[in-house]
Amino acid sequence: MFVISFRAPTMKAAAIIIALAVIVSAAIWEGRVAKNATDSASEVTAASTLGKGIDFSNNENRVAFLKSLGWEVTSEPAEVVEIIIPQTFNEVYNNYNTLQKSQGFDLTKYRGVRAKRWTYNITNYPNVKEGVRANLIVYNGTLIGGDISSVESNGFMHGLRIGNVKTGISTSNADIVAETFKSNSK
């Protein structure tokens, strides 16, 4: 039989070492959580300020806004359509709203309202010569949503900023969203 015995001073030292290890680990973990929370808060703040303070009922302001994001667009919209944000969102609208939320917008606040979708042709999309559009959804002069999308059948859709590709929208659903906008327009 093997027996280990500790004297009181050794047990106190072990307890102190263990306590210090727990404190150091907690401080490191808390620092990581605080950094991640700060990073997330910065991203949300940057996204939620997208287009704030701009009168989007003015064409020059819409074009200047898109240019401020790095897009070169035609000076006049390719299309202006009145849309109705549906009262009840289907899967496609839920996915599209996920994209909007990633940019600081939320279309659920506008269920049932008539808004306008202003569409501009983008002329500087990387590695694509034509068929890419910037869509701005405007309600009472306020930007409430938007996307960059391709009109090609195997196209894409992402947020308004260059490099914002966290969409949750597959290529086929992007086509369905575009078709939904057409069918809801009046």
Secondary structure, 3 states (H helix, E strand, C coil): CCCCCCCHHHHHHHHHHHHHHHHHHHHHHHHHHHHHHHHHHHHHHHHHCCCCCCCCCCHHHHHHHHHHCCCCECCCCCEEEEEECCCCCCHHHHHHHHHHHHCCCCHHHHCCCEEEEEEEEECCCCCCCCCEEEEEEEECCEEEEEEEEECCCCCCEECCCCCCCCCCCCHHHHHHHHHHHHHHCC
